[in-house]
Amino acid sequence: MKDKKYIKKIIIYCNKIARYLDGVSSIEVFEAYDEKVDAVLLNLELIGETAKIFPKDFKNNTTTIEVSYKTYVFSLEFIVFNCLTIK
């Protein structure tokens, strides 16, 4: 089942983000390390791109996600776009 494959990828990306943020105590500390910022943003982007390729039936029939699928993907894209353009 492809859905499980995509979900596993998203979980891997989330775990990477959690690992990169381990020990980061504030946004200032986070922003001081370009590598951490880049790694987190890359994985957020990968989550969004992976979420986009879920089959339509999964997107339409999944009721355990409290926000709509489109809102979730848009939010990720918004975060990545704004973080990449703010300096």
PLY file of the C-alpha trace (Angstrom):
ply
format ascii 1.0
element vertex 87
property float x
property float y
property float z
element edge 86
property int vertex1
property int vertex2
end_header
0.00 0.00 0.00
1.56 3.28 -1.14
-0.16 5.27 1.63
1.97 3.51 4.24
5.11 4.28 2.25
4.28 8.00 2.22
3.33 8.03 5.89
6.62 6.32 6.79
8.53 8.96 4.82
6.72 11.76 6.63
7.48 10.15 10.00
11.16 9.90 9.06
11.22 13.60 8.11
9.49 14.53 11.39
11.98 12.48 13.39
14.85 14.22 11.63
13.39 17.62 12.48
12.99 16.58 16.12
16.60 15.38 16.18
17.87 18.65 14.63
15.93 20.68 17.21
17.06 18.62 20.19
18.78 20.95 22.63
17.65 24.12 20.85
16.29 26.34 23.59
15.08 29.37 21.63
14.47 30.73 18.16
17.64 32.81 18.53
19.72 29.70 19.17
18.06 27.98 16.22
18.67 30.91 13.87
22.34 31.04 14.87
22.98 27.68 13.18
22.42 27.93 9.43
22.83 24.18 9.04
20.00 23.48 11.48
17.74 26.02 9.79
18.49 24.56 6.36
17.98 20.98 7.55
14.66 21.76 9.24
13.36 23.73 6.25
14.39 20.98 3.83
12.53 18.36 5.84
9.44 20.58 6.15
9.52 20.96 2.38
9.90 17.18 1.95
6.89 16.63 4.23
4.83 19.01 2.10
5.94 17.45 -1.18
5.24 13.94 0.13
1.80 15.01 1.39
0.95 16.32 -2.07
1.38 12.89 -3.67
-1.01 10.99 -1.42
-3.71 9.36 -3.55
-6.96 11.38 -3.85
-9.00 8.70 -2.09
-6.72 8.95 0.94
-6.96 12.74 0.98
-10.77 12.66 0.67
-11.49 9.79 3.05
-9.08 10.45 5.89
-11.11 11.64 8.86
-8.44 11.43 11.56
-6.70 14.57 10.31
-8.34 17.49 12.08
-7.30 20.13 9.56
-8.11 19.71 5.92
-5.46 18.22 3.71
-5.29 21.36 1.55
-4.86 23.57 4.63
-2.04 21.34 5.87
-0.13 21.41 2.57
-0.71 25.14 2.13
0.55 25.78 5.67
3.76 23.85 5.04
4.35 25.66 1.77
3.67 29.01 3.46
6.14 28.26 6.26
8.87 27.11 3.89
8.35 29.98 1.44
8.37 32.63 4.16
11.36 31.18 5.97
13.32 31.05 2.75
12.53 34.63 1.81
12.90 36.38 5.19
16.36 37.68 6.06
0 1
1 2
2 3
3 4
4 5
5 6
6 7
7 8
8 9
9 10
10 11
11 12
12 13
13 14
14 15
15 16
16 17
17 18
18 19
19 20
20 21
21 22
22 23
23 24
24 25
25 26
26 27
27 28
28 29
29 30
30 31
31 32
32 33
33 34
34 35
35 36
36 37
37 38
38 39
39 40
40 41
41 42
42 43
43 44
44 45
45 46
46 47
47 48
48 49
49 50
50 51
51 52
52 53
53 54
54 55
55 56
56 57
57 58
58 59
59 60
60 61
61 62
62 63
63 64
64 65
65 66
66 67
67 68
68 69
69 70
70 71
71 72
72 73
73 74
74 75
75 76
76 77
77 78
78 79
79 80
80 81
81 82
82 83
83 84
84 85
85 86
